Amino acid sequence: MYAVIRTGGKQYRVAPGDVVKIEKLDVAEDAPQSGPQTVEFTDILAVSGEPGTIAKPGKAKVTAEVVHQGRHAKVLVFHLKRKKQYKKMQGHRQAFTEIRIQSIEVDGAKVTAAV
């Protein structure tokens, strides 16, 4: 079973047990003794229960735990106007949140990741 979720202006195809890097979420990284942070996604676009079938769910949610928060590798943006002595370089590092999908719940039926 898999679901298509929307978060951070993008769409992701997720299944229980998948580890996905998404746009940064506002979750506090607490001390390890407080346990892993869990996140629920309710903006579900599509769900597939069997191969070859896909449907828009009536009531669904995806539960995930936050694994890690970080930043991607630097992307350099370089502008050059040749013969004019004009150069400009700028760098950018996009922040991300890495999550592990724990379960997908659709209309009361729940599918969890095998441990």
C-alpha positions as CSV (number, residue, x, y, z in Angstrom):
1,M,0.0,0.0,0.0
2,Y,1.2,3.5,-0.7
3,A,-0.2,7.0,-0.5
4,V,0.6,10.3,-2.2
5,I,0.9,13.2,0.3
6,R,1.3,16.9,-0.2
7,T,3.7,18.9,2.0
8,G,5.9,21.9,1.5
9,G,4.4,22.6,-1.9
10,K,5.5,19.2,-3.3
11,Q,4.0,15.8,-3.6
12,Y,5.6,12.5,-2.4
13,R,4.7,8.9,-2.9
14,V,5.2,7.1,0.4
15,A,4.8,3.6,1.8
16,P,5.1,2.3,5.3
17,G,8.8,2.0,6.2
18,D,10.0,4.6,3.6
19,V,12.5,7.3,4.6
20,V,11.9,10.5,2.8
21,K,13.6,14.0,2.8
22,I,10.9,16.7,2.7
23,E,10.9,20.5,3.1
24,K,11.8,21.5,6.7
25,L,9.0,21.1,9.2
26,D,8.7,23.2,12.4
27,V,9.3,20.5,15.0
28,A,11.5,20.9,18.0
29,E,14.4,18.6,18.2
30,D,14.2,17.7,21.9
31,A,16.5,15.6,24.0
32,P,16.6,11.9,23.2
33,Q,14.9,11.0,26.5
34,S,11.6,12.6,25.3
35,G,11.3,10.0,22.4
36,P,11.0,10.5,18.7
37,Q,8.8,13.3,17.3
38,T,5.8,12.1,15.3
39,V,4.1,14.0,12.5
40,E,0.7,13.5,10.9
41,F,-0.1,14.3,7.3
42,T,-3.8,14.8,6.5
43,D,-3.4,16.2,3.0
44,I,-3.6,12.9,1.2
45,L,-4.1,13.1,-2.6
46,A,-4.3,9.4,-3.5
47,V,-4.1,5.9,-2.0
48,S,-3.4,2.6,-3.6
49,G,-4.2,-0.6,-1.8
50,E,-3.6,-3.1,-4.6
51,P,-1.4,-3.1,-7.6
52,G,-3.0,-1.3,-10.5
53,T,-5.7,0.6,-8.4
54,I,-5.6,4.1,-7.2
55,A,-8.4,6.2,-5.5
56,K,-9.0,9.4,-3.7
57,P,-9.6,8.6,0.0
58,G,-12.5,9.9,1.9
59,K,-10.7,10.0,5.3
60,A,-7.0,9.3,5.5
61,K,-3.8,10.2,7.4
62,V,-0.2,9.3,7.3
63,T,1.9,9.0,10.5
64,A,5.6,9.5,10.4
65,E,8.5,10.0,12.9
66,V,11.2,12.6,12.5
67,V,14.6,11.0,11.9
68,H,16.8,13.9,11.2
69,Q,16.8,17.6,10.3
70,G,19.6,19.1,8.3
71,R,20.6,21.0,5.1
72,H,21.4,19.8,1.6
73,A,24.7,20.3,-0.2
74,K,25.4,23.9,-1.3
75,V,24.2,24.9,-4.8
76,L,26.3,27.7,-6.3
77,V,24.6,30.4,-8.5
78,F,27.1,32.2,-10.7
79,H,26.3,35.2,-12.9
80,L,28.8,36.5,-15.5
81,K,28.6,39.2,-18.1
82,R,31.6,38.6,-20.3
83,K,33.8,41.4,-21.3
84,K,32.2,43.7,-18.8
85,Q,34.1,42.7,-15.6
86,Y,30.9,41.7,-13.9
87,K,30.8,38.5,-11.8
88,K,28.4,37.6,-9.0
89,M,28.4,34.3,-7.0
90,Q,25.9,33.2,-4.5
91,G,25.3,30.0,-2.6
92,H,22.2,28.3,-1.2
93,R,21.6,25.4,1.1
94,Q,18.0,24.1,1.4
95,A,16.9,22.9,4.8
96,F,15.2,19.5,5.0
97,T,13.5,17.1,7.5
98,E,14.1,13.4,7.1
99,I,11.1,11.3,8.1
100,R,10.3,7.6,8.4
101,I,6.7,6.6,7.4
102,Q,5.2,4.5,10.2
103,S,1.6,3.9,9.1
104,I,-1.1,4.8,6.6
105,E,-4.7,4.9,7.8
106,V,-7.5,4.9,5.2
107,D,-11.2,4.9,6.2
108,G,-10.4,3.0,9.4
109,A,-8.0,0.4,7.9
110,K,-4.5,0.8,9.1
111,V,-1.3,-0.4,7.4
112,T,2.0,-0.2,9.4
113,A,5.6,-0.7,8.6
114,A,7.2,-4.1,9.3
115,V,9.8,-3.7,12.0
